[in-house]
Amino acid sequence: MIRITDEIELDESEIEETFIRASGPGGQNVNKVSSAVQLRFDARRSRSLPDAVAVRLMRLAGSKLTQDGVIVITAQRHRDQTRNRADAIERLAELIRAAVPPPVPRRATKPTKASKERRLEGKAKRSGVKAMRGGIKLD
């Protein structure tokens, strides 16, 4: 079990990992060893996540989300497989943590009287500047 928050834990069987060859640092090693990790997590069918969190997670995932509702995270920052694996899991956990709190509802506000007056004064001033331009025409 991977602990995300006090209430949410992911079952490791819900995460699918594939090891691929990484680009970047590693010298000749990069051509021989599959050190990058491609982590796949099916957010739509996950039993560990509440429905509201899963919906927010899919919205937050953006380009990491496939059409099937699978989040794909590729980690290749490090030269060894174990650190890339831990990095991918931590990035998934951060994404889920960001999706846990519900969004704060927007409160409608009205402009103050002073701000309305400032706006109208600015418009009148600009109007005056433009009116001064249209003086004499030369043919």
Secondary structure, 3 states (H helix, E strand, C coil): CEECCCCCEECHHHEEEEEECCCCCCCCHHHHCCCEEEEEEECCCCCCCCHHHHHHHHHHHHHHECCCCEEEEEECCCCCHHHHHHHHHHHHHHHHHHHCCCCCCCCCCCCCHHHHHHHHHHHHHHHHHHHHHCCCCCC
